[in-house]
Amino acid sequence: MRSLSLSLSLSQINKSLKKNHVYLSTFENSIGAVDKMLTTTMSVSRNELLQKLDLLEQAKVDLVPAYTLNSMFWLDKDAASRFVKNALWESKPKNASKVANKGKANV
């Protein structure tokens, strides 16, 4: 019975790893696309780029850095919060519930 639950857990872990691999591959492709776009954009001077665009497109070009910085700030804040939370987390000892119940029984 124990080997069955162990193999089931390994199967679930394998599924999870495959799913994470797909997510990471998609993320890597997205980063590559952003890098390519930025390389192309940065190969032209800002003034030259803005001269080719209408006012709405110029405004969009000006907003991208603001949105990017804002997103990076909130991403870093959330990531830092998760890091601290996980760093401080401690699992309960396996016998913690038995010890707590034993203490209540003696009262």
Residue frames relative to the residue before (quaternion, step in Angstrom):
aa qw qx qy qz dx dy dz
M 1.0000 0.0000 0.0000 0.0000 0.00 0.00 0.00
R 0.6560 0.5223 -0.3148 0.4447 3.58 0.94 -0.87
S 0.6515 0.5102 -0.3240 0.4586 3.61 0.96 -0.81
L 0.6075 0.5507 -0.3524 0.4511 3.62 1.10 -0.61
S 0.6841 0.4628 -0.2903 0.4833 3.59 0.88 -0.89
L 0.6198 0.5366 -0.3407 0.4602 3.58 1.09 -0.66
S 0.6782 0.4692 -0.3005 0.4791 3.61 0.89 -0.87
L 0.6078 0.5372 -0.3505 0.4682 3.59 1.07 -0.63
S 0.6538 0.5026 -0.3075 0.4747 3.57 0.97 -0.81
L 0.6452 0.5077 -0.3213 0.4719 3.57 0.99 -0.77
S 0.6229 0.5341 -0.3283 0.4680 3.57 1.09 -0.74
Q 0.6577 0.4981 -0.3018 0.4778 3.57 0.97 -0.84
I 0.6371 0.5169 -0.3229 0.4719 3.57 1.00 -0.79
N 0.6464 0.5220 -0.3169 0.4574 3.57 0.96 -0.87
K 0.6353 0.5190 -0.3226 0.4723 3.61 0.98 -0.83
S 0.6604 0.5160 -0.2956 0.4585 3.54 0.94 -0.94
L 0.6573 0.5066 -0.3116 0.4629 3.58 0.95 -0.83
K 0.6423 0.5140 -0.3215 0.4690 3.59 1.00 -0.79
K 0.6436 0.5212 -0.3105 0.4666 3.56 0.99 -0.87
N 0.6623 0.4967 -0.3001 0.4738 3.59 0.94 -0.87
H 0.6154 0.5461 -0.3430 0.4532 3.57 1.05 -0.72
V 0.6411 0.5119 -0.3208 0.4734 3.58 0.98 -0.82
Y 0.6545 0.5100 -0.3135 0.4618 3.59 0.90 -0.89
L 0.6882 0.4809 -0.2855 0.4622 3.57 0.89 -0.92
S 0.6258 0.5238 -0.3400 0.4673 3.59 1.05 -0.68
T 0.6438 0.5081 -0.3124 0.4793 3.57 0.99 -0.83
F 0.6419 0.5215 -0.3131 0.4668 3.56 0.98 -0.86
E 0.6490 0.5193 -0.3113 0.4607 3.57 0.96 -0.89
N 0.6455 0.5107 -0.3155 0.4722 3.60 0.99 -0.81
S 0.6445 0.5196 -0.3167 0.4630 3.57 1.00 -0.82
I 0.6409 0.5167 -0.3182 0.4701 3.57 0.97 -0.85
G 0.6351 0.5323 -0.3200 0.4592 3.57 1.01 -0.80
A 0.6582 0.5042 -0.3062 0.4677 3.58 0.99 -0.86
V 0.6466 0.5049 -0.3144 0.4776 3.59 0.99 -0.82
D 0.6406 0.5265 -0.3219 0.4570 3.58 0.96 -0.85
K 0.6501 0.5130 -0.3129 0.4652 3.58 0.95 -0.88
M 0.6591 0.5081 -0.3024 0.4647 3.58 0.95 -0.92
L 0.6756 0.4941 -0.2964 0.4600 3.58 0.91 -0.89
T 0.6223 0.5356 -0.3371 0.4607 3.56 1.02 -0.78
T 0.6604 0.4982 -0.2986 0.4759 3.57 0.96 -0.89
T 0.6728 0.5025 -0.2934 0.4570 3.58 0.90 -0.95
M 0.7168 0.4576 -0.2595 0.4578 3.57 0.91 -0.88
S 0.5653 0.5975 -0.3954 0.4088 3.61 1.22 -0.20
V 0.6902 0.3806 -0.2479 0.5633 3.59 1.32 -0.27
S 0.5042 -0.6432 0.4667 0.3380 3.60 -0.95 0.76
R 0.6287 -0.5640 0.3831 0.3740 3.56 -1.14 0.66
N 0.6546 0.5148 -0.3181 0.4531 3.61 0.91 -0.88
E 0.6526 0.5089 -0.3094 0.4684 3.55 0.98 -0.86
L 0.6424 0.5200 -0.3142 0.4671 3.57 1.01 -0.82
L 0.6920 0.4905 -0.2850 0.4464 3.59 0.83 -0.99
Q 0.6128 0.5615 -0.3522 0.4303 3.61 1.07 -0.67
K 0.6836 0.4947 -0.2767 0.4597 3.59 1.12 -0.65
L 0.6980 0.4822 -0.2533 0.4649 3.59 1.26 -0.34
D 0.4679 -0.6263 0.5252 0.3361 3.56 -1.24 0.45
L 0.7420 -0.4412 0.2607 0.4321 3.61 -1.27 0.21
L 0.6483 0.5166 -0.3307 0.4510 3.58 0.94 -0.81
E 0.6682 0.4869 -0.2974 0.4775 3.59 0.93 -0.85
Q 0.6125 0.5365 -0.3474 0.4651 3.60 1.07 -0.67
A 0.6393 0.5185 -0.3182 0.4703 3.57 1.01 -0.85
K 0.6364 0.5250 -0.3269 0.4609 3.59 0.99 -0.80
V 0.6378 0.5196 -0.3248 0.4666 3.59 0.99 -0.84
D 0.6730 0.4889 -0.2970 0.4688 3.59 1.01 -0.77
L 0.6789 0.5068 -0.2950 0.4419 3.61 1.08 -0.65
V 0.5446 0.6526 -0.4006 0.3423 3.59 1.07 -0.60
P 0.6862 0.4620 -0.3252 0.4581 3.66 0.76 -0.84
A 0.6321 0.5313 -0.3416 0.4489 3.61 1.01 -0.74
Y 0.6686 0.4825 -0.2981 0.4809 3.60 0.90 -0.88
T 0.6408 0.5350 -0.3236 0.4454 3.56 0.98 -0.82
L 0.6753 0.4831 -0.2956 0.4724 3.58 0.87 -0.93
N 0.6370 0.5266 -0.3226 0.4614 3.57 0.99 -0.82
S 0.6664 0.4979 -0.3000 0.4669 3.59 0.91 -0.91
M 0.6559 0.5090 -0.3163 0.4590 3.56 0.95 -0.84
F 0.6225 0.5395 -0.3444 0.4504 3.59 1.01 -0.77
W 0.7188 0.4401 -0.2656 0.4681 3.59 0.75 -1.02
L 0.6067 0.5329 -0.3582 0.4687 3.59 1.05 -0.64
D 0.6721 0.4905 -0.3023 0.4651 3.59 0.87 -0.91
K 0.6370 0.5322 -0.3309 0.4490 3.57 0.99 -0.83
D 0.6785 0.4792 -0.2875 0.4768 3.58 0.90 -0.92
A 0.6499 0.5153 -0.3161 0.4606 3.57 0.96 -0.87
A 0.6488 0.5107 -0.3165 0.4670 3.59 0.95 -0.83
S 0.6397 0.5290 -0.3211 0.4559 3.57 0.99 -0.84
R 0.6653 0.4890 -0.2996 0.4780 3.59 0.93 -0.89
F 0.6280 0.5429 -0.3399 0.4421 3.58 0.98 -0.81
V 0.6825 0.4772 -0.2886 0.4724 3.58 0.84 -0.97
K 0.6453 0.5264 -0.3225 0.4500 3.58 0.92 -0.91
N 0.7101 0.4480 -0.2660 0.4736 3.58 0.86 -0.93
A 0.6257 0.5386 -0.3416 0.4490 3.58 1.07 -0.64
L 0.7235 0.4336 -0.2443 0.4785 3.59 1.06 -0.71
W 0.5295 0.6549 -0.3994 0.3622 3.58 1.25 -0.31
E 0.0408 -0.7763 0.6289 0.0122 3.53 -1.01 0.86
S 0.4140 -0.7020 0.5155 0.2645 3.56 -0.92 0.85
K 0.5180 -0.6171 0.4876 0.3364 3.53 -1.21 0.54
P 0.5128 -0.5997 0.4931 0.3664 3.58 -1.06 0.59
K 0.6145 -0.5874 0.3768 0.3680 3.60 -1.06 0.71
N 0.7416 0.3876 -0.2258 0.4988 3.58 1.03 -0.69
A 0.3394 0.7712 -0.4895 0.2249 3.64 1.20 0.21
S 0.6756 0.4801 -0.3138 0.4633 3.62 0.89 -0.82
K 0.6300 0.5249 -0.3362 0.4632 3.60 1.07 -0.70
V 0.6503 0.5062 -0.3128 0.4723 3.58 0.98 -0.84
A 0.6560 0.5038 -0.3167 0.4643 3.60 0.93 -0.85
N 0.6719 0.4885 -0.2982 0.4701 3.59 0.91 -0.85
K 0.6244 0.5321 -0.3396 0.4602 3.60 1.02 -0.76
G 0.6479 0.5191 -0.3200 0.4565 3.60 0.98 -0.80
K 0.6524 0.5092 -0.3126 0.4663 3.60 1.01 -0.75
A 0.6433 0.5337 -0.3190 0.4467 3.58 1.05 -0.78
N 0.6781 0.5028 -0.2931 0.4488 3.60 1.06 -0.67
V 0.5885 0.6111 -0.3648 0.3836 3.61 1.21 -0.37
